[in-house]
Structures are given as structure tokens and as C-alpha cells.
Amino acid sequence: MILNIDSSIPTFKRVEFHEGLNVLLSDRQPGATNKQTRNSAGKTSLVEIIHFLLGADCPKGNLFRTDALIEHTFRADFLFGSKVFSVERGGAEPSKIIILNELKDRV
């Protein structure tokens, strides 16, 4: 289970997940048509971050290697059984995925 996703980017809003179904919604703005439901809430970006953290390829030109993101890292905490593991990865060293289990057991 994903517990949370965070970043070293100061403006990044930490995403917390809870047991059960977690839903990310896009609100339709007043006056929008049926096809205009996007509001830049970051739903697709969140999926890309999870994919990146779990080892997706990160070749030159990848989003995480752009000037805006290359010096930043992303991190997620995962619950496996009763153990919490943290995974961290950044665009500056995309071949390095840091996995930590230094967090205490979750009861």
C-alpha cells in the first residue's frame, strides 16, 4: 500500500493515502464543456511519479531529467505487511533508487 508521496520541491503538495479506496478527482470548472474536465490537479503526474519511483526507465529527455526537476527528488512510503519502506529517486542520478526500511513497524 502506498502511504504517501512527497518531493524536495518546496511547492509540492504531499499526497497522503489511507486504507481503502483512494480517489483523485478532477473538478469541472464553471462554464467548462463535457470534454473540459482537466484542472491541472496532477493526477497524471502522480501516476508518473509512482512509475518513476518504482524503477521506470529515465533516459535523457525524460520529465525527471528536465532543468526544472533534475535537482529534485521524489519519495514515497510503502507499507508491506507491517513494515514501512521508503523509496527515493531523483533525475540527477536516475540509475540510483534508494530504498530505506529505517521507519518503525506499523502496528
TAKAWO-V170787 format. One record per pair of residues at least 12 apart in sequence whose ideal C-beta (glycine too) atoms are under 6 Angstrom apart, sorted by sequence separation. I is the first residue (numbers start at 0). J is the second residue. D is the distance in Angstrom with one decimal. If there is no record, write none. Layout:
# TAKAWO-V170787
i=I j=J d=D
i=I j=J d=D
This chain:
# TAKAWO-V170787
i=3 j=15 d=5.0
i=26 j=38 d=5.8
i=51 j=63 d=5.6
i=86 j=98 d=5.5
i=25 j=38 d=5.3
i=74 j=87 d=4.4
i=2 j=16 d=6.0
i=85 j=99 d=4.4
i=1 j=16 d=5.0
i=25 j=40 d=5.4
i=72 j=87 d=5.5
i=84 j=100 d=4.9
i=72 j=89 d=3.7
i=23 j=42 d=4.8
i=83 j=102 d=4.1
i=52 j=73 d=5.9
i=69 j=90 d=4.3
i=68 j=90 d=5.4
i=69 j=91 d=5.3
i=83 j=105 d=5.3
i=52 j=75 d=5.1
i=81 j=104 d=5.0
i=81 j=105 d=5.7
i=48 j=73 d=5.2
i=64 j=90 d=4.3
i=63 j=90 d=3.8
i=78 j=105 d=6.0
i=52 j=86 d=5.0
i=52 j=88 d=5.5
i=57 j=93 d=3.6
i=8 j=71 d=5.0
i=7 j=71 d=4.6
i=6 j=71 d=6.0
i=7 j=72 d=4.9
i=6 j=73 d=4.9
i=5 j=74 d=5.1
i=4 j=75 d=4.7
i=3 j=76 d=5.2
i=2 j=76 d=4.2
i=1 j=77 d=5.9
i=2 j=78 d=5.6
i=0 j=78 d=4.5
